[in-house]
Amino acid sequence: MKAKNLSIAMKLAYQTSCLALLLATSAYAEEVSLVSADGLMRIEGDLVEFTGTQYVVATPDLGELRVSAAMVSCSGPGCPSLVVEPGEEVTLTSTVGDMTMTGVLLDFSDGNYRIQTDIAVLTAPADTVTCSGAGCPSLEVLASSTPEVEEPAEEAAPVRMEADLVMVGSDNVGEDLMPLVMEPFAEMLNATVSDPIEFPDDIAQYVFTPIGGGDPFVMEVESNDSEIGFDRLVEGTADIAMASGGPTRSQINALAAQGRGNLLDVSQEYIIGVDSVLMTVHNTNPVDALSRQQLISIYTDQTTNWSQVGGPNLTIMPGARDGGSARRNFENWAFGQERDLSPGTTELDRGRDMRNFVQDNPGAVGYSISDNIGDTKAVDLILDCGVVTEATPFKSKAEEYLLGRRIRLYIDNQNPKPEVRQLVNFMISPEADEYVAESGYFSLGIVEDEGALARLTDAALIGQPRSIGRAAQNEIATQLRGADRLSLTFRFPTDEFALDSKALRDMDRLVDYMNRPENAGRELIFVGFADSVGQYVYNTQLSRNRAEQVLQRVRNHPNAGAVRGMNMSTVGLSEAAPVSCNDNAYGRSRNRRVEVWVR
């Protein structure tokens, strides 16, 4: 090495240019203490990074500091070490000028290279030179300074087990209601139940483990659509169908053709609650009722501002589902059939999307089933005949809100699994009412309406000649003074006294309700109504006969007990006080009814 170059090498310590040696950068979080050679400077903190030429230290008082490794020595658990290969040749090149020195690397410490040249042992600060050659050090982090971080193991996909009981159908029943009843059903089985194990295609499995030991019981709930539930029940791949509507005639016939019973039989159809497709607006919207014609105008972009229907000066934003039973119910009522969405309508995928749409937009209007209305306002519906169908829980429970639906479970008559009967029988029991209500549906538990008498008196005049309406009002005032209405209602086919599966179970609930100690000494009044088909006098007698039928069934009920000794009476109000229009079959079926009143 030339003397000039050697002189330059010995002066490199004062230069501040950056080290170009490319060493791996590592992150630390361990304590270090950096001390200068004269002992006048001491820096303590957590080592954040060591680049090979600089320590980056997070101090409690001065924040993050960068310190040249050539100026200090390092002690503490966070100090890095460098792996060197003594005896290997290296070449150090100055980062300024053209000086180079070649020799055998003796060591690398405190940010300095020490090499044996053919002239002498030389020291060069690492931040003033670059190193090349086989002996150049590589950065190695001490095991004590950076604990090895274990990569989290990839979670294994759950294994879908063979199910002992399979439920398929309505997504709202499967997702909103069934998870709530798993704990009480587990108690019935004397077992514990797992959290839902979820799979694609909206499938969840629940594992019931017997407390006393034994094989686990696996229930699978597949939440999709009522139609799929019926199809799977008919083909035998589901034990229970969940539905928000009844089966089609072809589905009924297909099951019967296999010798697996009648889906409408009381032993196979289980009504577990009721639901309504409610028209909803933003909760700041003052509009409380909308007529069918107004809704048609809104959903065909003819009415575009709320001021046109008695509301504020605000653009109307109609929302509609892109499918599903809620849309079918609404459109079949409003338009008489399903139809394409108008250009001004926002298309929404799920009921929860509709709820959020109406909640978030003051000008919005939409329709949601009762468990999805959230923080929106349900509005009454004004029918073409002038009847107002009220959007109240009582009217839904009494099945008098126009767009009401029954929530149902269906089984066949050949299933040998005892758990199937256990589950469906639990779901129609009073013990399940709280879970039905918690899910957002209306349970079948009986409630009383103290304001029903005034509304019935007003409704007696709707659609009637004045003389007939006044006569009905006088009958109401005489026979029902001081009475409250119960939320269950019995309905009948034309000219018949037959009761469907829900009515038969409502009879059980009514007897149980009136047998409660707090109802001792009360009076039952059965009020019959008819549709408008036929002569008024005939319909009056028909409505009274229906009321008498229900009375006798209650009196003769096997669990009647104290109810048999109660004072009971009947009233026939003919076609007065319709709850729906008599110009269509569905409306007439709502009006053929027997209400139950108590006082």
C-alpha positions in Angstrom: 0.0 0.0 0.0 1.3 3.5 -0.8 2.2 5.8 2.1 -0.3 8.4 0.9 -3.1 5.9 0.9 -2.1 4.6 4.3 -2.2 8.2 5.7 -5.7 8.6 4.3 -6.7 5.4 5.9 -5.6 6.5 9.4 -7.7 9.7 9.0 -10.9 8.1 8.0 -12.3 8.1 11.6 -13.4 11.7 11.3 -15.4 11.4 8.1 -19.2 11.1 8.3 -20.2 9.7 5.0 -22.7 6.7 5.1 -21.6 3.2 5.1 -22.5 1.4 1.8 -22.0 -2.0 3.3 -25.3 -3.8 2.6 -26.2 -5.8 5.6 -29.5 -7.2 6.6 -31.7 -4.9 8.8 -33.3 -6.4 11.9 -35.9 -5.1 14.4 -35.3 -5.3 18.2 -37.2 -4.6 21.3 -34.5 -5.4 24.0 -32.5 -3.0 26.2 -29.0 -1.8 25.3 -26.4 0.6 26.8 -24.2 2.5 24.4 -21.0 4.1 25.9 -18.4 6.3 24.1 -14.7 5.4 24.3 -14.0 8.3 26.7 -17.0 7.4 28.9 -18.6 10.8 28.6 -21.6 9.7 26.6 -24.0 7.0 27.7 -27.3 6.2 26.0 -29.7 3.7 27.3 -33.0 2.4 25.7 -34.5 -0.2 23.6 -32.7 -1.1 20.4 -35.1 -0.5 17.5 -32.7 -1.3 14.6 -29.0 -2.0 13.9 -27.9 -1.3 10.3 -24.3 -2.5 10.7 -23.0 1.1 11.1 -25.6 2.7 13.3 -27.6 1.8 16.4 -31.3 3.1 16.4 -32.3 3.4 20.0 -35.7 4.4 21.5 -34.9 6.4 24.7 -37.5 7.3 27.3 -36.5 11.0 27.4 -35.1 11.9 24.0 -37.1 9.7 21.7 -35.5 7.8 18.9 -31.7 8.4 18.5 -29.2 7.2 15.8 -25.7 6.6 17.1 -22.6 5.7 15.0 -21.3 2.2 15.9 -17.7 3.5 15.5 -18.2 6.0 18.4 -19.6 3.6 21.1 -19.4 0.2 22.5 -22.6 -1.8 23.1 -23.7 -3.8 26.1 -27.0 -5.4 27.1 -29.3 -8.2 25.9 -30.3 -6.3 22.8 -26.7 -5.9 21.4 -26.3 -7.5 18.0 -23.2 -9.6 17.1 -21.5 -9.9 13.7 -20.3 -13.2 12.4 -16.8 -12.8 11.0 -14.5 -15.3 9.4 -10.9 -14.5 10.7 -8.2 -15.2 8.3 -10.3 -14.4 5.2 -9.1 -11.6 2.9 -11.1 -8.4 2.5 -10.8 -5.2 0.6 -11.9 -1.9 2.2 -12.7 1.0 -0.1 -13.0 4.5 1.1 -16.4 6.1 0.5 -14.6 9.3 -0.4 -11.6 9.4 -2.7 -10.0 6.4 -4.3 -8.2 4.8 -1.3 -8.3 1.0 -1.0 -6.6 -1.4 1.4 -6.5 -5.1 1.2 -5.6 -7.6 4.0 -6.7 -10.4 6.2 -9.7 -9.5 8.5 -8.7 -10.0 12.1 -12.0 -8.9 13.7 -15.0 -6.5 13.5 -16.1 -4.9 16.8 -17.6 -1.6 17.9 -18.1 -0.6 14.3 -14.4 -0.9 13.3 -12.6 -3.3 11.0 -9.1 -4.5 12.0 -7.1 -6.0 9.1 -3.6 -7.3 8.8 -2.0 -5.7 5.7 1.5 -6.5 4.4 2.6 -3.3 6.2 0.8 -3.2 9.5 -2.4 -3.9 11.4 -4.9 -1.2 10.4 -8.2 0.0 11.9 -10.9 1.6 9.7 -14.4 2.8 11.0 -17.1 0.9 9.2 -19.1 4.1 8.3 -16.2 5.3 6.2 -15.5 2.3 4.0 -17.2 -0.4 2.1 -16.1 -4.0 2.5 -15.8 -6.7 -0.2 -14.4 -10.1 -0.1 -15.1 -13.5 1.5 -14.2 -12.3 5.0 -16.7 -9.4 5.2 -18.9 -9.8 8.3 -22.7 -10.7 8.1 -25.1 -9.5 10.8 -26.4 -12.1 13.2 -28.9 -11.3 16.0 -28.1 -12.8 19.3 -30.7 -15.4 20.4 -31.2 -13.5 23.7 -32.0 -10.2 22.0 -34.8 -11.2 19.6 -37.0 -14.0 20.7 -38.1 -16.2 17.9 -41.7 -15.4 16.9 -43.7 -18.4 16.1 -45.9 -18.1 13.1 -49.6 -18.8 13.9 -50.6 -22.1 12.7 -53.1 -22.0 9.8 -56.6 -22.8 11.2 -57.8 -26.1 9.9 -61.1 -26.0 8.0 -64.0 -27.5 10.1 -65.0 -31.0 9.2 -68.7 -31.4 8.2 -70.1 -34.3 10.2 -72.9 -36.6 9.2 -76.0 -35.0 10.7 -78.6 -36.8 12.8 -81.3 -34.2 12.2 -81.4 -31.9 9.2 -83.5 -28.7 8.9 -83.7 -26.8 5.6 -85.6 -23.8 4.4 -86.4 -20.2 5.3 -83.2 -18.2 5.9 -84.9 -16.0 8.5 -86.1 -19.0 10.5 -82.7 -20.7 10.2 -80.5 -17.7 11.0 -82.7 -15.6 13.4 -84.8 -18.1 15.3 -83.2 -21.5 15.4 -79.9 -20.4 17.1 -81.9 -19.1 20.0 -83.6 -22.4 20.8 -80.5 -24.6 20.8 -79.8 -24.1 24.5 -83.3 -24.9 25.7 -83.5 -27.9 23.3 -80.1 -29.1 24.7 -81.7 -29.0 28.2 -84.5 -31.2 26.9 -82.0 -33.7 25.7 -80.0 -33.5 28.9 -77.0 -32.4 26.9 -74.7 -29.5 26.2 -74.6 -27.8 22.8 -71.6 -26.4 20.9 -71.4 -23.0 19.3 -72.5 -23.2 15.6 -69.9 -24.7 13.3 -70.4 -22.8 10.1 -69.9 -24.0 6.5 -70.4 -22.5 3.0 -73.9 -22.2 1.6 -75.3 -20.9 4.9 -75.0 -24.3 6.7 -74.5 -24.5 10.4 -74.0 -27.6 12.6 -74.7 -27.9 16.3 -73.2 -30.8 18.3 -75.2 -31.9 21.4 -73.1 -33.9 23.9 -75.1 -36.0 26.4 -74.2 -34.9 30.0 -74.3 -38.5 31.2 -72.1 -39.7 28.4 -72.9 -41.3 25.1 -72.7 -40.5 21.4 -73.1 -36.9 20.4 -76.1 -35.8 18.4 -75.5 -33.5 15.4 -78.2 -31.1 14.1 -77.7 -29.3 10.8 -79.5 -26.1 9.8 -79.3 -25.1 6.2 -80.8 -21.6 5.7 -81.9 -20.7 2.2 -85.5 -20.6 1.0 -88.9 -22.0 2.0 -89.3 -23.7 -1.4 -86.0 -25.5 -1.1 -87.1 -26.7 2.3 -90.2 -28.3 1.0 -88.4 -29.9 -1.9 -85.7 -31.3 0.4 -88.4 -32.7 2.7 -90.2 -34.4 -0.2 -87.0 -35.9 -1.6 -86.1 -37.2 1.9 -82.9 -35.2 2.5 -84.4 -33.1 5.2 -86.2 -34.1 8.4 -87.8 -30.7 9.0 -88.7 -27.9 6.5 -88.6 -24.3 7.7 -91.1 -22.1 5.9 -92.7 -18.6 5.9 -95.5 -19.8 3.7 -97.5 -23.0 2.9 -96.5 -25.8 0.5 -97.8 -25.9 -3.0 -100.4 -28.4 -4.1 -97.7 -30.3 -6.1 -95.5 -30.6 -3.0 -98.5 -31.8 -0.9 -99.3 -34.4 -3.5 -95.7 -35.6 -4.0 -95.3 -36.3 -0.3 -98.7 -38.1 -0.1 -97.8 -40.2 -3.2 -94.9 -41.6 -1.2 -97.2 -42.6 1.7 -95.6 -40.0 3.9 -98.8 -38.2 5.0 -100.5 -34.9 4.5 -98.4 -31.7 4.9 -101.5 -29.8 6.1 -102.4 -32.4 8.8 -102.1 -31.1 12.4 -99.5 -33.8 13.1 -97.2 -32.6 10.3 -97.8 -28.8 10.1 -96.5 -26.8 13.1 -97.3 -23.0 13.1 -94.7 -21.6 15.5 -95.3 -17.9 15.1 -96.6 -15.2 12.7 -94.9 -12.5 10.7 -95.9 -9.5 8.7 -94.4 -7.9 5.6 -94.5 -4.3 6.9 -94.3 -1.2 4.8 -91.7 1.0 6.4 -90.5 4.6 6.2 -87.8 6.5 7.9 -88.7 7.2 11.6 -88.7 10.9 11.0 -91.3 10.7 8.3 -94.7 11.9 9.5 -96.7 9.8 7.1 -98.5 7.1 9.1 -100.6 5.3 6.4 -100.4 4.6 2.7 -103.1 3.3 0.4 -102.6 0.6 -2.2 -103.0 3.1 -5.0 -100.5 5.5 -3.5 -97.9 2.6 -3.2 -98.5 1.6 -6.9 -97.9 5.2 -7.9 -94.7 5.4 -5.8 -93.3 2.1 -7.2 -94.1 3.1 -10.8 -92.3 6.5 -10.5 -95.5 8.5 -10.8 -95.4 9.8 -7.3 -91.9 11.0 -6.6 -92.2 13.4 -3.6 -93.6 12.8 -0.1 -95.5 16.1 -0.3 -97.8 14.4 -2.9 -99.0 11.9 -0.2 -99.2 14.3 2.8 -95.6 14.2 3.8 -92.7 16.6 3.7 -91.1 18.2 0.6 -88.7 15.3 0.1 -87.8 13.0 -2.8 -89.2 9.5 -2.4 -86.7 6.7 -2.6 -88.5 3.4 -3.0 -86.7 0.2 -2.2 -87.5 -3.3 -3.3 -86.1 -6.8 -2.8 -84.7 -8.5 -5.8 -86.6 -11.7 -4.9 -88.0 -13.7 -2.0 -91.3 -14.1 -0.3 -91.5 -10.6 1.0 -91.4 -9.2 -2.5 -93.9 -11.7 -3.7 -96.3 -10.8 -0.9 -96.1 -7.1 -1.5 -96.3 -7.2 -5.3 -99.0 -9.8 -5.5 -101.1 -7.6 -3.2 -100.3 -4.2 -4.8 -100.1 -5.2 -8.5 -101.8 -8.6 -8.6 -98.6 -10.2 -9.8 -94.8 -10.0 -9.6 -93.4 -7.4 -11.9 -90.1 -5.8 -13.0 -88.7 -3.0 -10.9 -89.3 0.5 -12.1 -86.2 2.6 -12.9 -86.5 4.8 -9.8 -86.4 1.8 -7.4 -83.3 0.7 -5.5 -82.9 -3.0 -5.7 -81.7 -4.7 -2.5 -80.5 -8.2 -1.9 -81.5 -9.2 1.6 -84.0 -8.0 4.3 -81.2 -6.5 6.3 -80.1 -4.5 3.3 -83.7 -3.1 3.1 -83.7 -2.2 6.8 -80.4 -0.3 6.5 -81.6 1.4 3.3 -84.7 2.8 5.0 -82.9 3.6 8.3 -80.2 5.6 6.4 -82.4 7.6 4.0 -85.1 10.0 5.3 -86.9 9.8 1.9 -86.9 6.0 1.7 -89.9 3.6 1.7 -89.6 -0.2 1.6 -91.0 -3.4 3.0 -89.5 -5.7 5.5 -90.6 -8.7 7.5 -91.2 -7.9 11.2 -87.9 -9.1 12.4 -86.0 -6.8 10.0 -87.7 -3.4 10.5 -85.0 -2.2 12.9 -85.1 1.5 13.6 -87.7 2.3 11.0 -91.4 3.1 11.2 -94.1 0.7 10.0 -97.1 2.4 8.4 -100.7 1.3 8.2 -102.2 0.2 4.9 -105.4 1.6 3.5 -107.3 -0.9 1.4 -109.4 0.0 -1.7 -112.6 -0.6 0.3 -111.6 1.8 3.0 -110.5 -0.7 5.6 -107.4 0.3 7.4 -105.1 -2.6 8.3 -103.0 -1.5 11.3 -99.3 -2.2 11.5 -99.4 -3.2 15.2 -98.1 -6.3 16.9 -101.7 -7.2 18.1 -103.1 -7.1 14.6 -100.2 -9.2 13.3 -100.8 -11.8 16.1 -104.5 -11.8 15.3 -103.5 -12.3 11.6 -105.4 -9.1 10.5 -102.5 -7.2 9.1 -102.9 -7.5 5.4 -99.5 -8.8 4.5 -99.2 -11.4 7.3 -97.5 -14.8 7.1 -97.4 -17.8 9.3 -94.0 -19.2 10.3 -94.0 -23.0 10.1 -92.2 -26.2 10.5 -93.2 -29.3 8.5 -92.3 -33.0 8.9 -93.5 -36.2 7.3 -95.3 -39.0 9.2 -92.6 -41.7 8.7 -89.6 -40.1 10.5 -88.6 -42.4 13.3 -86.2 -39.9 15.0 -87.7 -39.0 18.4 -85.7 -35.7 18.4 -87.8 -34.5 15.4 -91.0 -34.7 17.4 -89.4 -33.3 20.5 -88.2 -30.3 18.6 -91.4 -29.4 16.8 -93.5 -30.0 19.9 -91.2 -27.6 21.8 -91.5 -25.0 19.1 -95.3 -24.8 19.4 -95.2 -24.8 23.2 -95.5 -21.6 25.4 -91.9 -22.2 26.5 -90.7 -21.3 23.0 -92.7 -18.0 22.8 -89.9 -15.9 24.3 -87.4 -17.2 21.7 -89.9 -16.6 18.8 -90.4 -13.0 20.0 -86.7 -12.5 20.6 -86.0 -13.5 17.0 -88.3 -10.7 15.8 -91.4 -12.7 14.9 -94.7 -12.5 16.7 -95.2 -15.4 19.1 -98.6 -17.2 19.5 -98.7 -16.2 23.2 -102.1 -14.7 24.0 -102.3 -10.9 24.9 -105.3 -8.7 25.5 -106.2 -5.4 23.7 -108.0 -3.0 26.0 -108.6 -0.6 23.2 -110.2 -3.1 20.8 -113.8 -2.2 21.7 -113.6 1.4 20.5 -112.0 0.3 17.2 -114.6 -2.4 16.6 -117.4 0.1 17.2 -116.0 2.4 14.6 -115.3 -0.4 12.1 -119.0 -1.5 12.3 -120.0 1.2 9.8 -117.4 0.4 7.2 -119.0 -0.9 3.9 -122.4 -1.2 5.5 -125.7 0.6 5.0 -126.1 3.1 7.8 -129.1 1.2 9.4 -127.2 -2.1 9.5 -124.0 -0.4 10.8 -126.0 1.2 13.6 -127.6 -2.0 14.5 -124.2 -3.7 14.8 -122.9 -0.9 16.9 -125.9 -1.3 19.3 -125.2 -5.0 19.5 -121.5 -4.3 20.3 -122.4 -1.8 23.0 -124.9 -4.2 24.6 -123.0 -7.5 24.4 -119.3 -6.4 24.7 -119.5 -3.6 27.2 -116.3 -3.7 29.4 -114.7 -6.5 27.4 -111.2 -6.8 26.0 -110.2 -8.8 22.9 -107.7 -11.7 23.0 -105.1 -11.9 20.2 -106.1 -15.3 18.8 -108.7 -15.6 16.1 -110.4 -18.7 14.6 -111.1 -18.7 10.9 -113.2 -20.9 8.7 -113.6 -22.0 5.1 -116.8 -20.9 3.3 -120.0 -22.4 5.0 -117.8 -24.7 7.1 -116.9 -25.0 10.7 -113.6 -26.9 10.2 -110.5 -25.6 12.0 -107.0 -25.8 10.6 -103.9 -26.9 12.5 -103.2 -23.5 14.0 -106.8 -23.1 15.2 -106.7 -26.5 16.9 -103.5 -25.6 18.8 -104.9 -22.1 19.5 -107.8 -23.9 21.2 -105.2 -25.6 23.5 -103.6 -22.2 24.3 -107.0 -20.6 25.0 -107.9 -23.3 27.5 -104.5 -23.0 29.2 -104.8 -19.2 29.3 -108.3 -19.2 30.9 -107.3 -21.8 33.4 -104.7 -19.5 35.0 -105.7 -18.5 38.5 -105.8 -14.8 37.6 -108.6 -15.5 35.1 -110.9 -17.3 37.5 -114.4 -15.8 37.5 -114.0 -14.1 34.1 -116.5 -14.4 31.2 -115.7 -15.6 27.7 -117.6 -14.0 24.7 -117.2 -15.5 21.2 -118.0 -13.0 18.5 -118.6 -14.4 15.0 -118.3 -12.6 11.6 -119.0 -13.5 8.0 -118.0 -12.3 4.6 -120.4 -10.4 2.4 -121.4 -13.3 0.2 -125.1 -14.2 0.7 -128.0 -12.5 2.5 -127.4 -10.4 5.6 -129.8 -12.4 7.7 -128.2 -15.7 6.6 -124.8 -14.4 7.3 -125.9 -13.2 10.8 -127.0 -16.7 11.7 -123.9 -18.2 10.1 -121.6 -16.0 12.1 -123.5 -16.9 15.3 -123.3 -20.6 14.5 -119.5 -20.3 14.1 -119.2 -18.6 17.4 -121.3 -21.4 19.0 -119.0 -24.0 17.5 -115.9 -22.5 19.0 -117.7 -22.2 22.4 -118.6 -25.8 22.4 -115.1 -26.9 21.5 -113.7 -24.9 24.4 -116.3 -26.3 26.8 -115.6 -29.9 25.7 -111.8 -29.6 25.6 -110.2 -32.4 27.5 -108.2 -29.9 29.6 -111.0 -27.5 30.1 -111.0 -27.9 33.8 -112.3 -24.6 35.5 -113.1 -23.2 32.1 -116.2 -25.4 31.9 -117.8 -23.5 34.7 -117.1 -20.1 33.3 -119.9 -17.9 31.9 -119.7 -18.1 28.1 -121.8 -16.4 25.5 -121.9 -15.8 21.7 -122.6 -12.8 19.4 -123.1 -12.9 15.6 -122.2 -9.7 13.8 -122.6 -10.9 10.3 -120.5 -9.0 7.7 -120.0 -6.0 10.0 -116.5 -4.7 10.9 -114.6 -6.3 8.0 -110.8 -6.6 8.5 -110.2 -6.9 4.8 -112.0 -6.2 1.5 -114.7 -8.7 0.4 -114.0 -8.2 -3.3 -111.3 -11.0 -3.3 -111.0 -14.6 -2.0 -108.2 -13.7 0.4 -110.1 -10.8 1.9 -113.2 -12.8 2.4 -111.2 -15.6 4.2 -109.9 -13.0 6.7 -113.5 -11.8 7.4 -114.9 -15.3 8.2 -113.7 -15.4 11.7 -114.5 -15.8 15.4 -112.9 -13.4 17.8 -112.5 -14.2 21.5 -113.3 -11.5 24.1 -113.1 -11.6 27.9 -114.3 -9.5 30.8 
